[in-house]
Amino acid sequence: MHAETNSALVRSSDLTRYRLAPNPGPMSLDGTQSYVIAAPESRRVAVVDPGPLDETHLRELAGSGQVELVLITHHHIDHTEASARFRELTGAPVRALDPAQCHGGEPLRDGETIEAAGVRIDVLATPGHTADSVSFHLPQDGARGSVLTGDTILGRGTTIIAYPDGRLGPYLDSLARLQGLGPATVLPAHGGTLPDLAAICREYSDHRHQRLGQIRAALEVLGGDASVAAVTDQVYFDIDPSVRGAAEASVAAQLDYLRG
């Protein structure tokens, strides 16, 4: 990948570029990556997740082309805080699965195909990280296609299940659905691009099942009604305190799944 000349946008695939928002942190890694989608010959662009309310970031995205559509992967603030402001800057409708996150646009529909900026964009509901998480499949992006995964799959590490909004059962189903798309390029909202969607989905699924095994083992020691905090102490004993809340959310999701 290389930086575009005179631009903070980075080429991530044949049909996409991204700009890293200035919001690094324990949960956002290096920051939120806002994507620009466009066919090579198109002056029009679609933007995915305008990100935090940072005027320099937004004006750089707005200057990437004639913005005709804004798409949202999920409602978390590091993806959506700037949505209304970005609509003011560009006039483009903002569409999300959650109607509350839409600004001048209709809610997204699972299975919908969008034609924007000369590109086919297939909408896939992929709940789990949050209930409203969606991924965007670009089947014509290079030889294998690409998928913008939001926080459903990250460029490094694993995502959290933001329980109770997020749930583990739907998340495992979403991984299986994405795996069925084959070895597409993964374009995550945090962390680097990954080369093989199917492979990373298998790794993510294996990791979740390993964690479930650890949770079951912890419950055998602590008792079936053990608290989230106690199980977190047992299973995530070596984590940094800055991500303790994320670990507890994931434990709560796993306990909910196991207790069914």
KANOR-V990518 format. One record per backbone hydrogen bond with DSSP energy under -1.0 kcal/mol. CO is the residue of the C=O (numbers start at 1). NH is the residue of the N-H. If there is no record, write none. Layout:
co: (CO:CO)
nh: (NH:NH)
This chain:
co: (2:4:9:10:15:16:16:17:18:19:21:25:28:29:32:34:35:36:37:39:43:45:46:47:48:51:52:54:55:56:57:58:59:61:65:66:69:70:71:73:76:76:77:79:80:82:83:84:85:86:87:93:94:95:96:98:99:103:109:112:114:116:117:119:121:122:123:124:129:130:130:133:135:136:137:138:138:140:145:146:147:148:149:150:161:162:167:168:169:170:171:172:173:174:175:176:178:179:182:182:184:185:186:187:189:190:194:196:197:198:199:200:201:202:203:204:205:206:207:208:209:210:211:212:213:214:215:216:217:218:219:223:227:228:229:230:231:232:236:240:241:243:244:245:246:247:248:249:250:251:252:253:254:255:256)
nh: (11:7:4:18:38:12:13:36:10:34:23:29:31:25:21:19:48:17:46:42:66:68:37:71:35:82:54:58:59:60:61:62:63:64:67:45:47:95:49:134:79:80:81:51:83:86:87:88:89:90:91:70:103:72:108:101:102:94:112:123:121:119:39:116:114:137:111:135:162:128:133:126:124:148:122:141:146:142:185:138:187:136:152:189:163:166:171:172:173:174:175:176:177:178:179:180:181:182:184:198:197:147:194:149:33:155:186:200:201:202:203:204:205:206:207:208:209:210:211:212:213:214:215:216:217:218:219:220:221:222:223:226:231:232:233:234:235:236:239:243:244:247:248:249:250:251:252:253:254:255:256:257:258:259:260)
